[in-house]
């Protein structure tokens, strides 16, 4: 069977592990889940989409990492015997290229939901975009606080929010933003390679403790 575009990328050695085999990964129906642990984390959200879309859910994606792949979405639809147009009808994507744009998109989510009743919100490159050295520390910090406030305002809504971040690959004082984000999360998940078979695993964490392991077998 031919590999999908992401599978081809993930098949590369070391830096890009193979996709998991087994039960599809799932996003929480409510609350804030943060996914991290691998450099390719911002594009791994694609593997959560088939289950959502097969259940008839609608997805709003704020793509700060510019990783959304419409060709992959079309392939996933074909593999499931569903017209690509039907998958596309259930997904809305807004891209951000600066931290200020991502903050503004997060602030506007309630207005987006008035026109597109999403069941899940996916955000990539939070807080990665706020590490831009061309943005002054104070400006980045203020913008990030507004982003956290916007996420907090979504908590009462019947909306599952998932952040896919590569923040832990970065050093410097701004990495503390990731700690602030995870402190606000209801779930924390780490992608890791299985030492025995090299497959990608998803490990649930809370205060450094393991909650659940899925993917790879």
N, C-alpha and C positions, 0 to 999 in steps of 0.2 A: 504494500500500500504506500502510495506517495506521501512524503512528509509535508506538513503544512509549513508556511513561511517561518513561523516561530520555531517549529521543530528543527528546521534546518539550521537556524542560528544557534539554538540550544544544543545542537549536536556537536558543536566545536569543543575542543579539549578545555578542561579546567575552568576557564572563565565563563563558559556557557554550558551548564549541565543539561542532560536530556530531560524532557518533560516527564512528569510522573505518570504512572500507570495505575489504574484502579478507579475507585469511586471519585467522581468529579468533585473538585473543591467547591465549597459553598460559602456564600457571604451571609452574615447574620441578618435577620429580617428587620431588626432595629438596633440602635446604638452605634457606636463608633469603633470600628476595627482597624488596627494599624498593622500592615504587613511590611516586613523589612528583612534584611539579612544577606541579600545577594545583590551584586551590581546590576543584574538584569531584572530586579524586582519591579521597577515601573512598567515593564511590558508583560509581566506574568498575569496581570489582571485579565488578559484575554481568555485564560483557561477557566475563569469563573463565569464567563458570559453564556456559554451554551446551556448550562443548567438554568440560569435565570430566564433566558429567552424561551427555552423549551417549556417553562412553566407559565409562559404568557406575561412575564414581568417586563416592565419598562425600565430602561437604564439611562441615567444622565451621567455623562463622563466629562469631568473638567481635567483636561490633559495638559498638565504643565511640563511633562517630559517629552511631549510630541511623539508618543509611542503608539497611538491608535492606528491600527492597520486595517483599512476597509477590505483589502484583498483577502486577508485572513478571515474576516467576518463572512465574506461571501463563500469561502471554502467551507467554513463551519456549517453554514446554512445548507450547502449542497450535500455535505456528509449526512445530514439529518433529513434530507428530502424535503426541505422547506425552501421556498423561494427567497432569494437574497433580499428582495424588496420587503418581505415580511419582517426579516431580522432588522433591516435598516429602519423600518417604521417604528421599531421599539427602542431605538437608540438615538440619543442626541449627544453630540460632542461639541464642546467649546474648548478651544485651545488658548493657553496663556504662555507668553514668552518672557514675561518678567514677573517678579514676585508681586508687584503692584497689580498687575492684571489678574493674577490668581486670587489675590485677596478680593478684588472687586467682583470676580465671578462667584466666589463663596458668599459674599454679602448679598448677591442677587439671586441666590438659589430659591428663596421663597417665591420670587416673581417668576422664575423659570417654571416652578411647579404649578403655578396657576395656569400655564399654557400647555404644560407637558407633565402629566401626573406620573412621575417616576416612582418606582418602588425601591430603587437602589441608586445611590450616588457614589461614583468612583472618582477619586482624586489622585492624580499622580504628581510626583515631585514636590510634595509637601513634607518637610520644609526645604527640600533641596534647592528650589529656586531662590530661596532667601539667603543662600550662601554666596551669591554673586558678589565678587570683590569690587565690582564697579558701583555697587550700592553701598552707601555709608552705613556703618554699624547701627547708628541710631534710627535711620530710616527703615532699614531692614527689620529692626526689632519692633518698631511701631506697627509696620505693615503686618508682621507676623502676629502680633497681639490682636489686631483686628480680625485676622484670619481665624484665630482660635475662638474669638468671641462669636464669629459667624457660625463656626461649627457647633459651639455650645447652644446657640439659638435654635439649631435644628433638632436638638435632643428630644423635644416633646412630640415631634412629628412621626408618623408611621413610615419611617424611612430608614433603611439600612445604609450606613455611610462606611466606605472602605477607603483607606489611604494606602497607597503603594509607594514606598519611599526607599531611596538609596542613601539616605542621610548618614548611615553609619560607615559609609566608605570615605567620608570626608572628615578632615581634622579641623582644628581651630575652635575658637570660643563659640562660634555660632552653632556648633553641633549640639549645644545645650538646648537648642530649640526642639530637637527631637525628643529630649527628655520631657520637655513641657507638653509636647503633643501626646506622648504616651501616658502622661499623668492624667490626661483628659479622656483617654480611651477606655472603653468597656471591655475590649478584647485586644490582645497583643499576640501576633503570630510571626514566627521567624522561619524563613526558608533556609534550608541547609542541605548539603549533600550527604547521603548515607555513606558511611565509611566502607561498608561492605560491598554494596552494589553500584555506587555512584549515582543512584537515582535521587531526584529532588524530593525532599521531605518538607512537610509543613508542621512546625512544632508550636503548640500553644503555650504561652508563657504568662506567668503572673508573679511579679516580684522575684524573677529569676527562676521560678519553679516551673516544671513541665506540666501542662494540663492534658494535652492530647497530641498524638502523632498520627498524621495521615499522609497518604501518597507514598509510592515506592513500596515494593514488597519482594 
